Structures are given as structure tokens and as C-alpha cells.
Amino acid sequence: MNEPGQDLKDAVNRKASLAQTISAVAWSFFGVRRGRDHEKDMARLNPVHVVIAGLLGAALFVLMLVLLVRWVIGSGVAGS
């Protein structure tokens, strides 16, 4: 039987590349992922890296929306 917290230590020590982590997070934002790929991700991704990449992805998404809205309002397309 594992020591308390050993599963978390094992998960944090997983080694996946930055590209693999970003790819998994991007697919999760898009909402399409095969079950087999999801299982592979769960086995190799570091949860801390996934959380950081998710927060950065969400911030980038919000920033892009804000810039798009400012551009549309500034261009006069939305006005009457």
C-alpha cells in the first residue's frame, strides 16, 4: 500500500513535454478528445503543468475576446 500522498508525488513527477501539455489543454478547450488519447494524457501529464497551462490559455482567450470587441467597437461596425 502506498504512503499517504504518494500518488500525488508520483503525478507531480511525470515528465511530459511542454508541447504535449499545451496540446492536451488546447484539445480540452476545443472540447474534442478521443478516449484513448485522454487516457495517455492522464498517465503522462503533470497536473501542475496542466493547471498552469489552463490558466494561461484561459487568460489568452479572454484577452483575445477583449481585443476583438475593442476592434469591432473601434471600427464602427457595431455602431449605428
PyMOL Python script that loads the backbone (N, CA, C, O; Angstrom):
from pymol import cmd

cmd.read_pdbstr("""\
ATOM      1  N   MET A   1       0.847  -1.182   0.000  1.00  0.00           N
ATOM      2  CA  MET A   1       0.000   0.000   0.000  1.00  0.00           C
ATOM      3  C   MET A   1       0.891   1.244   0.000  1.00  0.00           C
ATOM      4  O   MET A   1       1.931   1.277   0.658  1.00  0.00           O
ATOM      5  N   ASN A   2       0.475   2.243  -0.732  1.00  0.00           N
ATOM      6  CA  ASN A   2       1.259   3.465  -0.858  1.00  0.00           C
ATOM      7  C   ASN A   2       1.166   4.319   0.395  1.00  0.00           C
ATOM      8  O   ASN A   2       0.197   4.254   1.152  1.00  0.00           O
ATOM      9  N   GLU A   3       2.200   5.116   0.586  1.00  0.00           N
ATOM     10  CA  GLU A   3       2.175   6.091   1.670  1.00  0.00           C
ATOM     11  C   GLU A   3       1.127   7.152   1.349  1.00  0.00           C
ATOM     12  O   GLU A   3       0.808   7.365   0.179  1.00  0.00           O
ATOM     13  N   PRO A   4       0.587   7.819   2.367  1.00  0.00           N
ATOM     14  CA  PRO A   4      -0.341   8.914   2.079  1.00  0.00           C
ATOM     15  C   PRO A   4       0.355   9.995   1.259  1.00  0.00           C
ATOM     16  O   PRO A   4       1.452  10.436   1.602  1.00  0.00           O
ATOM     17  N   GLY A   5      -0.275  10.410   0.197  1.00  0.00           N
ATOM     18  CA  GLY A   5       0.282  11.445  -0.659  1.00  0.00           C
ATOM     19  C   GLY A   5       1.236  10.935  -1.715  1.00  0.00           C
ATOM     20  O   GLY A   5       1.726  11.721  -2.526  1.00  0.00           O
ATOM     21  N   GLN A   6       1.517   9.637  -1.731  1.00  0.00           N
ATOM     22  CA  GLN A   6       2.457   9.087  -2.706  1.00  0.00           C
ATOM     23  C   GLN A   6       1.919   9.201  -4.126  1.00  0.00           C
ATOM     24  O   GLN A   6       2.685   9.456  -5.055  1.00  0.00           O
ATOM     25  N   ASP A   7       0.613   9.016  -4.309  1.00  0.00           N
ATOM     26  CA  ASP A   7       0.024   9.146  -5.648  1.00  0.00           C
ATOM     27  C   ASP A   7       0.208  10.558  -6.188  1.00  0.00           C
ATOM     28  O   ASP A   7       0.493  10.743  -7.371  1.00  0.00           O
ATOM     29  N   LEU A   8       0.047  11.549  -5.326  1.00  0.00           N
ATOM     30  CA  LEU A   8       0.244  12.938  -5.739  1.00  0.00           C
ATOM     31  C   LEU A   8       1.705  13.194  -6.095  1.00  0.00           C
ATOM     32  O   LEU A   8       1.990  13.877  -7.078  1.00  0.00           O
ATOM     33  N   LYS A   9       2.630  12.656  -5.308  1.00  0.00           N
ATOM     34  CA  LYS A   9       4.051  12.811  -5.611  1.00  0.00           C
ATOM     35  C   LYS A   9       4.396  12.163  -6.944  1.00  0.00           C
ATOM     36  O   LYS A   9       5.166  12.715  -7.729  1.00  0.00           O
ATOM     37  N   ASP A  10       3.822  10.990  -7.196  1.00  0.00           N
ATOM     38  CA  ASP A  10       4.067  10.311  -8.477  1.00  0.00           C
ATOM     39  C   ASP A  10       3.518  11.133  -9.634  1.00  0.00           C
ATOM     40  O   ASP A  10       4.155  11.224 -10.684  1.00  0.00           O
ATOM     41  N   ALA A  11       2.347  11.732  -9.459  1.00  0.00           N
ATOM     42  CA  ALA A  11       1.733  12.523 -10.527  1.00  0.00           C
ATOM     43  C   ALA A  11       2.554  13.763 -10.830  1.00  0.00           C
ATOM     44  O   ALA A  11       2.704  14.134 -11.994  1.00  0.00           O
ATOM     45  N   VAL A  12       3.090  14.413  -9.800  1.00  0.00           N
ATOM     46  CA  VAL A  12       3.863  15.635  -9.989  1.00  0.00           C
ATOM     47  C   VAL A  12       5.204  15.343 -10.666  1.00  0.00           C
ATOM     48  O   VAL A  12       5.767  16.217 -11.326  1.00  0.00           O
ATOM     49  N   ASN A  13       5.706  14.142 -10.508  1.00  0.00           N
ATOM     50  CA  ASN A  13       6.986  13.775 -11.106  1.00  0.00           C
ATOM     51  C   ASN A  13       6.870  13.274 -12.546  1.00  0.00           C
ATOM     52  O   ASN A  13       7.874  12.875 -13.136  1.00  0.00           O
ATOM     53  N   ARG A  14       5.690  13.287 -13.110  1.00  0.00           N
ATOM     54  CA  ARG A  14       5.520  12.854 -14.500  1.00  0.00           C
ATOM     55  C   ARG A  14       6.249  13.808 -15.428  1.00  0.00           C
ATOM     56  O   ARG A  14       6.305  15.013 -15.183  1.00  0.00           O
ATOM     57  N   LYS A  15       6.803  13.258 -16.486  1.00  0.00           N
ATOM     58  CA  LYS A  15       7.580  14.056 -17.437  1.00  0.00           C
ATOM     59  C   LYS A  15       6.894  14.048 -18.801  1.00  0.00           C
ATOM     60  O   LYS A  15       6.986  13.068 -19.540  1.00  0.00           O
ATOM     61  N   ALA A  16       6.231  15.104 -19.121  1.00  0.00           N
ATOM     62  CA  ALA A  16       5.671  15.302 -20.455  1.00  0.00           C
ATOM     63  C   ALA A  16       6.229  16.618 -20.975  1.00  0.00           C
ATOM     64  O   ALA A  16       6.532  17.527 -20.202  1.00  0.00           O
ATOM     65  N   SER A  17       6.360  16.708 -22.271  1.00  0.00           N
ATOM     66  CA  SER A  17       6.922  17.931 -22.842  1.00  0.00           C
ATOM     67  C   SER A  17       5.918  19.080 -22.751  1.00  0.00           C
ATOM     68  O   SER A  17       4.723  18.880 -22.533  1.00  0.00           O
ATOM     69  N   LEU A  18       6.442  20.270 -22.926  1.00  0.00           N
ATOM     70  CA  LEU A  18       5.587  21.454 -22.931  1.00  0.00           C
ATOM     71  C   LEU A  18       4.578  21.366 -24.076  1.00  0.00           C
ATOM     72  O   LEU A  18       3.413  21.727 -23.910  1.00  0.00           O
ATOM     73  N   ALA A  19       5.025  20.892 -25.222  1.00  0.00           N
ATOM     74  CA  ALA A  19       4.125  20.764 -26.377  1.00  0.00           C
ATOM     75  C   ALA A  19       3.001  19.769 -26.101  1.00  0.00           C
ATOM     76  O   ALA A  19       1.862  20.002 -26.508  1.00  0.00           O
ATOM     77  N   GLN A  20       3.298  18.677 -25.424  1.00  0.00           N
ATOM     78  CA  GLN A  20       2.257  17.694 -25.094  1.00  0.00           C
ATOM     79  C   GLN A  20       1.237  18.292 -24.129  1.00  0.00           C
ATOM     80  O   GLN A  20       0.036  18.063 -24.268  1.00  0.00           O
ATOM     81  N   THR A  21       1.715  19.052 -23.161  1.00  0.00           N
ATOM     82  CA  THR A  21       0.810  19.679 -22.191  1.00  0.00           C
ATOM     83  C   THR A  21      -0.075  20.717 -22.872  1.00  0.00           C
ATOM     84  O   THR A  21      -1.284  20.750 -22.641  1.00  0.00           O
ATOM     85  N   ILE A  22       0.515  21.556 -23.702  1.00  0.00           N
ATOM     86  CA  ILE A  22      -0.262  22.585 -24.401  1.00  0.00           C
ATOM     87  C   ILE A  22      -1.276  21.943 -25.337  1.00  0.00           C
ATOM     88  O   ILE A  22      -2.412  22.405 -25.439  1.00  0.00           O
ATOM     89  N   SER A  23      -0.868  20.884 -26.016  1.00  0.00           N
ATOM     90  CA  SER A  23      -1.781  20.179 -26.919  1.00  0.00           C
ATOM     91  C   SER A  23      -2.982  19.621 -26.165  1.00  0.00           C
ATOM     92  O   SER A  23      -4.118  19.767 -26.616  1.00  0.00           O
ATOM     93  N   ALA A  24      -2.745  18.993 -25.037  1.00  0.00           N
ATOM     94  CA  ALA A  24      -3.843  18.436 -24.249  1.00  0.00           C
ATOM     95  C   ALA A  24      -4.783  19.523 -23.754  1.00  0.00           C
ATOM     96  O   ALA A  24      -6.002  19.353 -23.787  1.00  0.00           O
ATOM     97  N   VAL A  25      -4.225  20.638 -23.296  1.00  0.00           N
ATOM     98  CA  VAL A  25      -5.059  21.737 -22.807  1.00  0.00           C
ATOM     99  C   VAL A  25      -5.843  22.366 -23.955  1.00  0.00           C
ATOM    100  O   VAL A  25      -7.016  22.703 -23.792  1.00  0.00           O
ATOM    101  N   ALA A  26      -5.208  22.526 -25.113  1.00  0.00           N
ATOM    102  CA  ALA A  26      -5.901  23.096 -26.275  1.00  0.00           C
ATOM    103  C   ALA A  26      -7.058  22.205 -26.704  1.00  0.00           C
ATOM    104  O   ALA A  26      -8.146  22.699 -27.001  1.00  0.00           O
ATOM    105  N   TRP A  27      -6.832  20.900 -26.740  1.00  0.00           N
ATOM    106  CA  TRP A  27      -7.925  19.987 -27.091  1.00  0.00           C
ATOM    107  C   TRP A  27      -9.046  20.061 -26.066  1.00  0.00           C
ATOM    108  O   TRP A  27     -10.217  19.940 -26.426  1.00  0.00           O
ATOM    109  N   SER A  28      -8.712  20.255 -24.809  1.00  0.00           N
ATOM    110  CA  SER A  28      -9.764  20.341 -23.792  1.00  0.00           C
ATOM    111  C   SER A  28     -10.575  21.626 -23.946  1.00  0.00           C
ATOM    112  O   SER A  28     -11.782  21.624 -23.702  1.00  0.00           O
ATOM    113  N   PHE A  29      -9.926  22.731 -24.352  1.00  0.00           N
ATOM    114  CA  PHE A  29     -10.675  23.960 -24.631  1.00  0.00           C
ATOM    115  C   PHE A  29     -11.608  23.768 -25.815  1.00  0.00           C
ATOM    116  O   PHE A  29     -12.735  24.263 -25.822  1.00  0.00           O
ATOM    117  N   PHE A  30     -11.125  23.047 -26.810  1.00  0.00           N
ATOM    118  CA  PHE A  30     -11.924  22.798 -28.005  1.00  0.00           C
ATOM    119  C   PHE A  30     -13.062  21.824 -27.708  1.00  0.00           C
ATOM    120  O   PHE A  30     -14.118  21.894 -28.336  1.00  0.00           O
ATOM    121  N   GLY A  31     -12.855  20.928 -26.767  1.00  0.00           N
ATOM    122  CA  GLY A  31     -13.907  20.017 -26.334  1.00  0.00           C
ATOM    123  C   GLY A  31     -13.991  18.719 -27.095  1.00  0.00           C
ATOM    124  O   GLY A  31     -14.995  18.013 -27.005  1.00  0.00           O
ATOM    125  N   VAL A  32     -12.948  18.389 -27.849  1.00  0.00           N
ATOM    126  CA  VAL A  32     -12.953  17.149 -28.613  1.00  0.00           C
ATOM    127  C   VAL A  32     -11.683  16.384 -28.274  1.00  0.00           C
ATOM    128  O   VAL A  32     -10.577  16.895 -28.451  1.00  0.00           O
ATOM    129  N   ARG A  33     -11.842  15.161 -27.788  1.00  0.00           N
ATOM    130  CA  ARG A  33     -10.681  14.338 -27.450  1.00  0.00           C
ATOM    131  C   ARG A  33     -11.097  12.881 -27.485  1.00  0.00           C
ATOM    132  O   ARG A  33     -12.144  12.513 -26.953  1.00  0.00           O
ATOM    133  N   ARG A  34     -10.279  12.056 -28.109  1.00  0.00           N
ATOM    134  CA  ARG A  34     -10.553  10.616 -28.112  1.00  0.00           C
ATOM    135  C   ARG A  34     -10.251  10.044 -26.737  1.00  0.00           C
ATOM    136  O   ARG A  34      -9.347  10.515 -26.047  1.00  0.00           O
ATOM    137  N   GLY A  35     -11.003   9.037 -26.345  1.00  0.00           N
ATOM    138  CA  GLY A  35     -10.809   8.421 -25.040  1.00  0.00           C
ATOM    139  C   GLY A  35      -9.425   7.842 -24.858  1.00  0.00           C
ATOM    140  O   GLY A  35      -8.847   7.934 -23.775  1.00  0.00           O
ATOM    141  N   ARG A  36      -8.890   7.249 -25.904  1.00  0.00           N
ATOM    142  CA  ARG A  36      -7.556   6.648 -25.837  1.00  0.00           C
ATOM    143  C   ARG A  36      -6.498   7.728 -25.573  1.00  0.00           C
ATOM    144  O   ARG A  36      -5.593   7.533 -24.761  1.00  0.00           O
ATOM    145  N   ASP A  37      -6.618   8.858 -26.262  1.00  0.00           N
ATOM    146  CA  ASP A  37      -5.666   9.952 -26.055  1.00  0.00           C
ATOM    147  C   ASP A  37      -5.811  10.560 -24.661  1.00  0.00           C
ATOM    148  O   ASP A  37      -4.825  10.961 -24.041  1.00  0.00           O
ATOM    149  N   HIS A  38      -7.044  10.623 -24.181  1.00  0.00           N
ATOM    150  CA  HIS A  38      -7.278  11.135 -22.835  1.00  0.00           C
ATOM    151  C   HIS A  38      -6.579  10.250 -21.801  1.00  0.00           C
ATOM    152  O   HIS A  38      -5.962  10.758 -20.865  1.00  0.00           O
ATOM    153  N   GLU A  39      -6.672   8.947 -21.965  1.00  0.00           N
ATOM    154  CA  GLU A  39      -6.018   8.022 -21.037  1.00  0.00           C
ATOM    155  C   GLU A  39      -4.501   8.186 -21.079  1.00  0.00           C
ATOM    156  O   GLU A  39      -3.844   8.135 -20.040  1.00  0.00           O
ATOM    157  N   LYS A  40      -3.945   8.381 -22.269  1.00  0.00           N
ATOM    158  CA  LYS A  40      -2.495   8.610 -22.390  1.00  0.00           C
ATOM    159  C   LYS A  40      -2.102   9.896 -21.663  1.00  0.00           C
ATOM    160  O   LYS A  40      -1.094   9.939 -20.958  1.00  0.00           O
ATOM    161  N   ASP A  41      -2.904  10.934 -21.842  1.00  0.00           N
ATOM    162  CA  ASP A  41      -2.621  12.208 -21.186  1.00  0.00           C
ATOM    163  C   ASP A  41      -2.655  12.061 -19.670  1.00  0.00           C
ATOM    164  O   ASP A  41      -1.797  12.600 -18.971  1.00  0.00           O
ATOM    165  N   MET A  42      -3.631  11.343 -19.169  1.00  0.00           N
ATOM    166  CA  MET A  42      -3.759  11.162 -17.725  1.00  0.00           C
ATOM    167  C   MET A  42      -2.550  10.427 -17.151  1.00  0.00           C
ATOM    168  O   MET A  42      -2.185  10.638 -15.994  1.00  0.00           O
ATOM    169  N   ALA A  43      -1.934   9.571 -17.952  1.00  0.00           N
ATOM    170  CA  ALA A  43      -0.804   8.788 -17.471  1.00  0.00           C
ATOM    171  C   ALA A  43       0.511   9.554 -17.519  1.00  0.00           C
ATOM    172  O   ALA A  43       1.421   9.245 -16.749  1.00  0.00           O
ATOM    173  N   ARG A  44       0.639  10.543 -18.401  1.00  0.00           N
ATOM    174  CA  ARG A  44       1.955  11.169 -18.578  1.00  0.00           C
ATOM    175  C   ARG A  44       2.024  12.652 -18.213  1.00  0.00           C
ATOM    176  O   ARG A  44       3.121  13.173 -18.010  1.00  0.00           O
ATOM    177  N   LEU A  45       0.888  13.346 -18.125  1.00  0.00           N
ATOM    178  CA  LEU A  45       0.934  14.786 -17.869  1.00  0.00           C
ATOM    179  C   LEU A  45       1.050  15.092 -16.384  1.00  0.00           C
ATOM    180  O   LEU A  45       0.474  14.407 -15.540  1.00  0.00           O
ATOM    181  N   ASN A  46       1.806  16.134 -16.091  1.00  0.00           N
ATOM    182  CA  ASN A  46       1.959  16.627 -14.730  1.00  0.00           C
ATOM    183  C   ASN A  46       0.773  17.546 -14.435  1.00  0.00           C
ATOM    184  O   ASN A  46       0.567  18.523 -15.155  1.00  0.00           O
ATOM    185  N   PRO A  47      -0.011  17.255 -13.392  1.00  0.00           N
ATOM    186  CA  PRO A  47      -1.204  18.069 -13.122  1.00  0.00           C
ATOM    187  C   PRO A  47      -0.898  19.543 -12.848  1.00  0.00           C
ATOM    188  O   PRO A  47      -1.711  20.409 -13.171  1.00  0.00           O
ATOM    189  N   VAL A  48       0.242  19.834 -12.267  1.00  0.00           N
ATOM    190  CA  VAL A  48       0.612  21.230 -12.007  1.00  0.00           C
ATOM    191  C   VAL A  48       0.811  21.962 -13.328  1.00  0.00           C
ATOM    192  O   VAL A  48       0.362  23.097 -13.484  1.00  0.00           O
ATOM    193  N   HIS A  49       1.478  21.322 -14.272  1.00  0.00           N
ATOM    194  CA  HIS A  49       1.692  21.931 -15.582  1.00  0.00           C
ATOM    195  C   HIS A  49       0.372  22.131 -16.320  1.00  0.00           C
ATOM    196  O   HIS A  49       0.190  23.129 -17.018  1.00  0.00           O
ATOM    197  N   VAL A  50      -0.543  21.186 -16.164  1.00  0.00           N
ATOM    198  CA  VAL A  50      -1.852  21.294 -16.824  1.00  0.00           C
ATOM    199  C   VAL A  50      -2.626  22.484 -16.263  1.00  0.00           C
ATOM    200  O   VAL A  50      -3.248  23.228 -17.023  1.00  0.00           O
ATOM    201  N   VAL A  51      -2.598  22.672 -14.955  1.00  0.00           N
ATOM    202  CA  VAL A  51      -3.311  23.801 -14.333  1.00  0.00           C
ATOM    203  C   VAL A  51      -2.714  25.120 -14.806  1.00  0.00           C
ATOM    204  O   VAL A  51      -3.450  26.044 -15.154  1.00  0.00           O
ATOM    205  N   ILE A  52      -1.393  25.216 -14.823  1.00  0.00           N
ATOM    206  CA  ILE A  52      -0.739  26.448 -15.275  1.00  0.00           C
ATOM    207  C   ILE A  52      -1.066  26.726 -16.732  1.00  0.00           C
ATOM    208  O   ILE A  52      -1.399  27.856 -17.091  1.00  0.00           O
ATOM    209  N   ALA A  53      -0.975  25.702 -17.577  1.00  0.00           N
ATOM    210  CA  ALA A  53      -1.289  25.884 -18.997  1.00  0.00           C
ATOM    211  C   ALA A  53      -2.757  26.252 -19.188  1.00  0.00           C
ATOM    212  O   ALA A  53      -3.081  27.058 -20.060  1.00  0.00           O
ATOM    213  N   GLY A  54      -3.644  25.674 -18.389  1.00  0.00           N
ATOM    214  CA  GLY A  54      -5.060  26.008 -18.477  1.00  0.00           C
ATOM    215  C   GLY A  54      -5.345  27.448 -18.096  1.00  0.00           C
ATOM    216  O   GLY A  54      -6.131  28.126 -18.757  1.00  0.00           O
ATOM    217  N   LEU A  55      -4.710  27.916 -17.034  1.00  0.00           N
ATOM    218  CA  LEU A  55      -4.894  29.315 -16.624  1.00  0.00           C
ATOM    219  C   LEU A  55      -4.345  30.278 -17.670  1.00  0.00           C
ATOM    220  O   LEU A  55      -4.976  31.290 -17.974  1.00  0.00           O
ATOM    221  N   LEU A  56      -3.178  29.969 -18.218  1.00  0.00           N
ATOM    222  CA  LEU A  56      -2.615  30.816 -19.267  1.00  0.00           C
ATOM    223  C   LEU A  56      -3.488  30.793 -20.525  1.00  0.00           C
ATOM    224  O   LEU A  56      -3.684  31.823 -21.169  1.00  0.00           O
ATOM    225  N   GLY A  57      -4.006  29.620 -20.865  1.00  0.00           N
ATOM    226  CA  GLY A  57      -4.895  29.511 -22.023  1.00  0.00           C
ATOM    227  C   GLY A  57      -6.178  30.306 -21.827  1.00  0.00           C
ATOM    228  O   GLY A  57      -6.647  30.972 -22.750  1.00  0.00           O
ATOM    229  N   ALA A  58      -6.742  30.237 -20.636  1.00  0.00           N
ATOM    230  CA  ALA A  58      -7.966  30.990 -20.356  1.00  0.00           C
ATOM    231  C   ALA A  58      -7.703  32.498 -20.402  1.00  0.00           C
ATOM    232  O   ALA A  58      -8.513  33.259 -20.931  1.00  0.00           O
ATOM    233  N   ALA A  59      -6.563  32.923 -19.843  1.00  0.00           N
ATOM    234  CA  ALA A  59      -6.225  34.347 -19.877  1.00  0.00           C
ATOM    235  C   ALA A  59      -6.018  34.818 -21.315  1.00  0.00           C
ATOM    236  O   ALA A  59      -6.459  35.909 -21.677  1.00  0.00           O
ATOM    237  N   LEU A  60      -5.361  34.016 -22.124  1.00  0.00           N
ATOM    238  CA  LEU A  60      -5.151  34.359 -23.531  1.00  0.00           C
ATOM    239  C   LEU A  60      -6.485  34.439 -24.276  1.00  0.00           C
ATOM    240  O   LEU A  60      -6.684  35.330 -25.102  1.00  0.00           O
ATOM    241  N   PHE A  61      -7.390  33.515 -23.987  1.00  0.00           N
ATOM    242  CA  PHE A  61      -8.709  33.511 -24.623  1.00  0.00           C
ATOM    243  C   PHE A  61      -9.485  34.785 -24.265  1.00  0.00           C
ATOM    244  O   PHE A  61     -10.078  35.419 -25.137  1.00  0.00           O
ATOM    245  N   VAL A  62      -9.479  35.153 -22.988  1.00  0.00           N
ATOM    246  CA  VAL A  62     -10.185  36.367 -22.553  1.00  0.00           C
ATOM    247  C   VAL A  62      -9.555  37.594 -23.191  1.00  0.00           C
ATOM    248  O   VAL A  62     -10.267  38.488 -23.648  1.00  0.00           O
ATOM    249  N   LEU A  63      -8.227  37.648 -23.229  1.00  0.00           N
ATOM    250  CA  LEU A  63      -7.532  38.775 -23.853  1.00  0.00           C
ATOM    251  C   LEU A  63      -7.913  38.896 -25.328  1.00  0.00           C
ATOM    252  O   LEU A  63      -8.150  40.002 -25.814  1.00  0.00           O
ATOM    253  N   MET A  64      -7.975  37.784 -26.037  1.00  0.00           N
ATOM    254  CA  MET A  64      -8.346  37.814 -27.457  1.00  0.00           C
ATOM    255  C   MET A  64      -9.786  38.310 -27.629  1.00  0.00           C
ATOM    256  O   MET A  64     -10.070  39.064 -28.559  1.00  0.00           O
ATOM    257  N   LEU A  65     -10.688  37.895 -26.748  1.00  0.00           N
ATOM    258  CA  LEU A  65     -12.072  38.379 -26.829  1.00  0.00           C
ATOM    259  C   LEU A  65     -12.157  39.875 -26.572  1.00  0.00           C
ATOM    260  O   LEU A  65     -12.887  40.585 -27.263  1.00  0.00           O
ATOM    261  N   VAL A  66     -11.420  40.353 -25.589  1.00  0.00           N
ATOM    262  CA  VAL A  66     -11.423  41.785 -25.282  1.00  0.00           C
ATOM    263  C   VAL A  66     -10.886  42.574 -26.471  1.00  0.00           C
ATOM    264  O   VAL A  66     -11.467  43.589 -26.857  1.00  0.00           O
ATOM    265  N   LEU A  67      -9.779  42.115 -27.053  1.00  0.00           N
ATOM    266  CA  LEU A  67      -9.214  42.797 -28.209  1.00  0.00           C
ATOM    267  C   LEU A  67     -10.165  42.778 -29.405  1.00  0.00           C
ATOM    268  O   LEU A  67     -10.269  43.768 -30.129  1.00  0.00           O
ATOM    269  N   LEU A  68     -10.856  41.663 -29.615  1.00  0.00           N
ATOM    270  CA  LEU A  68     -11.821  41.570 -30.709  1.00  0.00           C
ATOM    271  C   LEU A  68     -12.967  42.557 -30.504  1.00  0.00           C
ATOM    272  O   LEU A  68     -13.367  43.245 -31.443  1.00  0.00           O
ATOM    273  N   VAL A  69     -13.495  42.630 -29.293  1.00  0.00           N
ATOM    274  CA  VAL A  69     -14.597  43.551 -29.009  1.00  0.00           C
ATOM    275  C   VAL A  69     -14.142  44.994 -29.178  1.00  0.00           C
ATOM    276  O   VAL A  69     -14.872  45.811 -29.740  1.00  0.00           O
ATOM    277  N   ARG A  70     -12.944  45.316 -28.699  1.00  0.00           N
ATOM    278  CA  ARG A  70     -12.437  46.683 -28.857  1.00  0.00           C
ATOM    279  C   ARG A  70     -12.243  47.030 -30.335  1.00  0.00           C
ATOM    280  O   ARG A  70     -12.510  48.156 -30.754  1.00  0.00           O
ATOM    281  N   TRP A  71     -11.782  46.068 -31.110  1.00  0.00           N
ATOM    282  CA  TRP A  71     -11.577  46.295 -32.539  1.00  0.00           C
ATOM    283  C   TRP A  71     -12.911  46.525 -33.252  1.00  0.00           C
ATOM    284  O   TRP A  71     -13.035  47.430 -34.077  1.00  0.00           O
ATOM    285  N   VAL A  72     -13.914  45.691 -32.921  1.00  0.00           N
ATOM    286  CA  VAL A  72     -15.228  45.832 -33.561  1.00  0.00           C
ATOM    287  C   VAL A  72     -15.867  47.166 -33.174  1.00  0.00           C
ATOM    288  O   VAL A  72     -16.426  47.850 -34.031  1.00  0.00           O
ATOM    289  N   ILE A  73     -15.793  47.538 -31.919  1.00  0.00           N
ATOM    290  CA  ILE A  73     -16.377  48.804 -31.484  1.00  0.00           C
ATOM    291  C   ILE A  73     -15.624  49.988 -32.112  1.00  0.00           C
ATOM    292  O   ILE A  73     -16.243  50.956 -32.554  1.00  0.00           O
ATOM    293  N   GLY A  74     -14.315  49.905 -32.146  1.00  0.00           N
ATOM    294  CA  GLY A  74     -13.493  50.978 -32.695  1.00  0.00           C
ATOM    295  C   GLY A  74     -13.637  51.150 -34.197  1.00  0.00           C
ATOM    296  O   GLY A  74     -13.450  52.250 -34.716  1.00  0.00           O
ATOM    297  N   SER A  75     -13.968  50.069 -34.903  1.00  0.00           N
ATOM    298  CA  SER A  75     -14.080  50.158 -36.353  1.00  0.00           C
ATOM    299  C   SER A  75     -15.404  50.771 -36.793  1.00  0.00           C
ATOM    300  O   SER A  75     -15.551  51.141 -37.958  1.00  0.00           O
ATOM    301  N   GLY A  76     -16.356  50.884 -35.896  1.00  0.00           N
ATOM    302  CA  GLY A  76     -17.637  51.464 -36.249  1.00  0.00           C
ATOM    303  C   GLY A  76     -18.622  50.474 -36.827  1.00  0.00           C
ATOM    304  O   GLY A  76     -19.744  50.851 -37.167  1.00  0.00           O
ATOM    305  N   VAL A  77     -18.235  49.227 -36.947  1.00  0.00           N
ATOM    306  CA  VAL A  77     -19.137  48.214 -37.499  1.00  0.00           C
ATOM    307  C   VAL A  77     -20.311  47.979 -36.559  1.00  0.00           C
ATOM    308  O   VAL A  77     -21.432  47.744 -37.010  1.00  0.00           O
ATOM    309  N   ALA A  78     -20.059  48.042 -35.258  1.00  0.00           N
ATOM    310  CA  ALA A  78     -21.116  47.764 -34.285  1.00  0.00           C
ATOM    311  C   ALA A  78     -22.017  48.968 -34.044  1.00  0.00           C
ATOM    312  O   ALA A  78     -23.128  48.815 -33.537  1.00  0.00           O
ATOM    313  N   GLY A  79     -21.560  50.151 -34.396  1.00  0.00           N
ATOM    314  CA  GLY A  79     -22.349  51.354 -34.135  1.00  0.00           C
ATOM    315  C   GLY A  79     -23.377  51.614 -35.211  1.00  0.00           C
ATOM    316  O   GLY A  79     -23.369  50.983 -36.268  1.00  0.00           O
ATOM    317  N   SER A  80     -24.254  52.545 -34.929  1.00  0.00           N
ATOM    318  CA  SER A  80     -25.270  52.875 -35.925  1.00  0.00           C
ATOM    319  C   SER A  80     -25.031  54.230 -36.535  1.00  0.00           C
ATOM    320  O   SER A  80     -25.797  54.663 -37.396  1.00  0.00           O
TER     321      SER A  80
END
""", "prot")
cmd.dss("prot")
cmd.show_as("cartoon", "prot")
cmd.util.cbc("prot")
cmd.orient("prot")
